[in-house]
Amino acid sequence: DCIGNLISRMFEVMQIVMENGANKERIEFTLRSLENERQLMMEHDNKLEDPLRDLTYSFGVGLTSSIQSIIDAKKQQADKPLEDD
């Protein structure tokens, strides 16, 4: 079943983030890839009403959103001008 592949990909994304914390481009590419894969799976999933599958898809959304929020916050912090003391 493809849902197992999606779960594996989510763990892979978490591992990539842990290993490549400073490599924003690699992480963003991986997040987009995971999101595209999740959306395609949902479009073709004939068991979408299953609560466990729904939870898995929702977890994928939460995971990508959380990581993207961290990336965005770090980018904003890096873009701020240095303050004089």
C-alpha positions as CSV (number, residue, x, y, z in Angstrom):
1,D,0.0,0.0,0.0
2,C,1.3,3.5,-0.9
3,I,0.5,4.9,2.6
4,G,3.5,3.0,3.9
5,N,5.7,4.7,1.4
6,L,4.3,8.1,2.5
7,I,5.1,7.3,6.1
8,S,8.6,6.3,5.2
9,R,9.1,9.6,3.2
10,M,7.9,11.6,6.2
11,F,10.6,10.0,8.4
12,E,13.1,10.5,5.6
13,V,12.2,14.2,5.6
14,M,12.7,14.4,9.3
15,Q,16.1,12.8,8.9
16,I,17.1,15.2,6.1
17,V,16.2,18.2,8.3
18,M,18.3,16.8,11.1
19,E,21.3,16.1,8.9
20,N,21.0,19.3,6.7
21,G,19.7,21.9,9.1
22,A,21.7,24.6,7.5
23,N,21.0,23.6,3.9
24,K,17.7,25.5,3.3
25,E,17.5,24.7,-0.4
26,R,17.8,21.0,0.1
27,I,15.2,21.0,2.8
28,E,12.8,23.1,0.8
29,F,13.2,20.9,-2.2
30,T,12.5,17.8,0.0
31,L,9.4,19.5,1.5
32,R,8.0,20.3,-1.9
33,S,8.6,16.8,-3.1
34,L,6.9,15.3,0.0
35,E,3.9,17.7,-0.4
36,N,3.5,16.8,-4.1
37,E,3.7,13.1,-3.3
38,R,1.1,13.5,-0.6
39,Q,-1.3,15.4,-2.8
40,L,-1.0,12.8,-5.6
41,M,-1.6,10.0,-3.2
42,M,-4.7,11.7,-1.8
43,E,-6.1,12.2,-5.3
44,H,-5.8,8.5,-6.1
45,D,-6.6,7.1,-2.7
46,N,-9.9,5.2,-2.8
47,K,-9.7,4.6,1.0
48,L,-9.5,8.3,1.9
49,E,-12.3,8.1,4.5
50,D,-10.2,5.7,6.6
51,P,-9.4,7.6,9.9
52,L,-5.8,6.3,10.0
53,R,-5.1,7.3,6.4
54,D,-6.6,10.8,7.2
55,L,-4.4,11.1,10.2
56,T,-1.4,10.1,8.1
57,Y,-2.2,12.7,5.5
58,S,-2.9,15.3,8.1
59,F,0.4,14.5,9.9
60,G,2.2,15.1,6.5
61,V,0.6,18.5,6.2
62,G,1.6,19.4,9.8
63,L,5.1,18.2,9.3
64,T,5.7,20.2,6.1
65,S,4.1,23.3,7.6
66,S,6.1,23.1,10.8
67,I,9.4,22.7,9.0
68,Q,8.6,25.5,6.5
69,S,7.6,27.8,9.4
70,I,11.0,27.2,11.0
71,I,12.8,27.9,7.7
72,D,10.8,31.1,7.2
73,A,11.5,32.3,10.7
74,K,15.2,31.7,10.3
75,K,15.1,33.5,6.9
76,Q,13.4,36.5,8.5
77,Q,15.9,36.6,11.3
78,A,18.8,36.5,8.8
79,D,17.3,39.3,6.8
80,K,16.9,41.6,9.7
81,P,19.5,44.4,9.8
82,L,21.9,44.3,12.7
83,E,21.0,46.6,15.5
84,D,23.5,49.0,17.0
85,D,24.0,48.7,20.7
